[in-house]
Amino acid sequence: MTMNDSNRPGNTDPTFDPPQDAGQARQPTSLSQKSAEMSTSVAPGWERATLEKLVFATLSEQKATRRWKTFVRLSWLAFFIFLVWMALQRSASVTAATTPHTAVVEIKGEIAAGADASAEFVNAALRAAFEDKGSEAIVLLINSPGGSPVQAGMMNDEILRLKALHKKPVYAVVEETCASAAYYVAVSADKIFVDKASIVGSIGVLMDGFGFTGLMEKLGVERRLMTAGANKGFLDPFSPQTETQRVFAQGMLDQIHQQFIGVVKAGRGDRLKETPEMFSGLFWSGQQSVELGLADQLGNLDYVAREVVKAEEIIDYTRRDNVAERLAKKFGAAMGDGAMRAFGTIPALR
């Protein structure tokens, strides 16, 4: 049996802790003694150091806030500078091509104010196309179901004015559809080319809406509409329509219809083979429209540029919103929506 040296009598190992006598037991440390020990353990001037740290942290936070505000302001400034630059580029983007070419202006989608096929956009593109010395002819590339007769009338008038001013021919090329207001624009062209399956015509005018008076009576709903003027609530869907109002609206539609018919006859002239249904709002295929004189012949854009204009190079003058303009419109719409919400409680005059 062996024994470790540390257990041997007389061991002088410094780690050996002999038992203390009962009389030498440690006395509990008093509260005042502990406070004194703590006070001596804390470095002098700690209050000043802590205060300095707080001040420096506050200054750093303020600097970060100022930097962020500066960054946001500079970002908005750069955004608006970009918008201005794009607008200037748009105004100076008239093609510099001087070689003979066929100029194209698209009329696609609904014809309406603010749309891509609006008089503002189309007329601006037409002016650029006519003013370019290299353009041999202008082609209206149409794919539209129609829309506003006012916008169509403005386009028709501008095309006739530019034709007389610049002495350049205008051709309309129909893709899928050329109906209603789109045909109103097309008849200003010297010739109309269509595909055999295109939809052409719909020479008519409509005003649509709904009436809910019978349903309201069944549900027990009362319409409370106050107006100043006997006909201010004219065409209100929740009020009954009087015979006088119906006759008035029909007379207005008939007048606009006659304007449409007059424009078609002036544009097509003796080429029209008029039938009782021609101005009834019906539409026809491209092949039928040629037979009726509503269009001249079958053909597409490449055919017209190559065989009719004799300038195979095609340059598109169509005015379109770029990314910056779309962002600006969305930003403006958001601002307008906020303003409308702010003033939503104010009665409106309509």
Secondary structure, 3 states (H helix, E strand, C coil): CCCCHHHCCCCCCCCCCCCCCHHHCCCCCCHHHHHHHHHHHCCCCHHHHHHHHHHHHHHHHHHHHHHHHHHHHHHHHHHHHHHHHHHHHHHCCCCCCCCCEEEEEEEECCECCCCCECHHHHHHHHHHHHHCCCEEEEEEEEEECCECHHHHHHHHHHHHHHHHHHCCCEEEEEEEEEECHHHHHHCCCCEEEECCCCEEECCCCCCCCCCCHHHHHHHCCCCCCCCCCCCCCCCCCCCCCCHHHHHHHHHHHHHHHHHHHHHHHHHHHHHCCCCCCCCCCCEEEHHHHHHHCCCCEECCHHHHHHHHCCCCCEEECCCCCCHHHHHHHHHHHHHHHHHHHHCCCCCCCC
